[in-house]
């Protein structure tokens, strides 16, 4: 299988189970500006720490202008951006995008896929599997109307497994969303804080990712599950 080098600006480094999910927009060529998500060929599709690192050990991070070797397109039911990384991906940092230029890269969907479904303490965070029968764009960089708050909640204590859950509530095109925050750096920042509600004033852009269908849900029946919108990048 031929190896291809993909050059892109990283706009997401988020948590996918215990691994990394990196994504960004392609730089140069016929696909300039299109989204790109490097994935592994394991069932998880996530990238290990080693697979998400440069040769000297530093992680690929948001706003890096970088390149990586891929060995082919991952044929997914609806995620069109996925490419399988080479067995030994050769990441190279080529530069960095100034944050002041993020406005050049935003997407402007009217809504984030479909609204009206939510789970737990979220708002408009689910898309039903029946609406995911065809390929579609599953990543957006959006400029939000307003970030309302970030919440840190401790959940699961009643079951002997307490953990901190980070969510952000924001307005986009007049619609309220409250989504899980999976951006690794932002999640670590808020996990270090105590339980509560926080009101950052310096967040303007969010990368929103539509996950794979969650097939491990209790009682899952194929065709009747949900994919989840998550905040994969915070700027």
PyMOL commands that set and color helices and strands:
alter all, ss='L'
color gray80, all
select helices_A, chain A and resi 50-52+99-105+129-131+157-159+184-191
alter helices_A, ss='H'
color red, helices_A
select strands_A, chain A and resi 4-16+19-26+35-39+64-73+82-85+92-96+126-128+139-143+146-155+163-172+175-181+196-198+205-210+226-234
alter strands_A, ss='S'
color yellow, strands_A
deselect
rebuild
show_as cartoon
